[in-house]
Amino acid sequence: MLLRRANGSLIGQFKLLGEMKSIQVMFFVLFVAQFSVMSVQPVLPLYIRELADKSTQLVGILGTLSGICFAVTGLADLIFSPFLGKRSDRIGYKRVLSISLLGAALCYVPQALAPNIWVFILGRFGLGIFVGGVLPTANALVGRFTPREQRGRMYGFTSSSTFLGSFAGPLVGVRCLPLLASVRCCWP
């Protein structure tokens, strides 16, 4: 019955999505995970400049350092996603997802309080490890929650949710820049 109603139109597909509460939660998780990783993108070069200001050798390579700080998250994700995927098959998707979400949230603390560029890079690497558990595990849960004949459609929606996070993250990050600058200036 759900499949028949969803086949007709895009509106029907969104109605189907509205009826699947567990899938909506996974869409939110995917959106927030990507949003949080990408929201720092426009702020990153300015923050790196502030961290590198103490070292005259690093000031000349700020662009490279910004690229490294952003890329190290993807590198950690690439390295640890297979391990966390295998672990989720063994101990459960929900458990790995919960641990990964908590770990990713905690990895923002060393980034925010980093006394130097190297601590910040380490925090970004840690974030990548845990995001490597969030994205594939959330998608695996979508597969489990979705009837086989609707999986392609639902994976299309999850992909859209992830890319919406990639789109909205930098937009919101750049709008929050004045607020973040004032908070960082007040922090010892």
SULURSUL-V657038 format. One record per backbone hydrogen bond with DSSP energy under -1.0 kcal/mol. CO is the residue of the C=O (numbers start at 1). NH is the residue of the N-H. Records with the same first field share a line. If there is no record, write none. Layout:
CO = NH ; NH
This chain:
1 = 5
2 = 6
3 = 7
9 = 13
10 = 14
11 = 15
12 = 16
13 = 17
14 = 18
15 = 19
17 = 20
20 = 24
21 = 25
22 = 26
23 = 27
24 = 28
25 = 29
26 = 30
27 = 31
28 = 32
29 = 33
30 = 34
31 = 35
32 = 36
33 = 37
34 = 38
35 = 39
38 = 41
40 = 44
43 = 47
44 = 48
45 = 49
46 = 50
47 = 51
48 = 52
49 = 53
52 = 55
55 = 59
58 = 61
61 = 65
62 = 66
63 = 67
64 = 68
65 = 69
66 = 70
67 = 71
68 = 72
71 = 75
72 = 76
73 = 77
74 = 78
75 = 79
76 = 80
77 = 81
80 = 84
81 = 85
82 = 86
83 = 87
84 = 88
85 = 89
86 = 90
87 = 91
88 = 92
92 = 96
93 = 97
94 = 98
95 = 99
96 = 100
97 = 101
98 = 102
99 = 103
100 = 104
101 = 105
102 = 106
103 = 107
105 = 108
106 = 109
108 = 112
109 = 113
116 = 120
117 = 121
118 = 122
119 = 123
120 = 124
121 = 125
122 = 126
123 = 127
124 = 128
125 = 129
126 = 130
127 = 131
128 = 132
130 = 133 ; 134
131 = 135
134 = 138
135 = 139
136 = 140
137 = 141
138 = 142
139 = 143
140 = 144
141 = 145
142 = 146
147 = 150
148 = 151
150 = 154
151 = 155
152 = 156
153 = 157
154 = 158
155 = 159
156 = 160
157 = 161
158 = 162
159 = 163
160 = 164
161 = 165
162 = 166
163 = 167
164 = 168
165 = 169
168 = 172
169 = 173
170 = 174
171 = 175
172 = 176
176 = 180
177 = 181
178 = 182
179 = 183
180 = 184
181 = 185
182 = 186
183 = 187
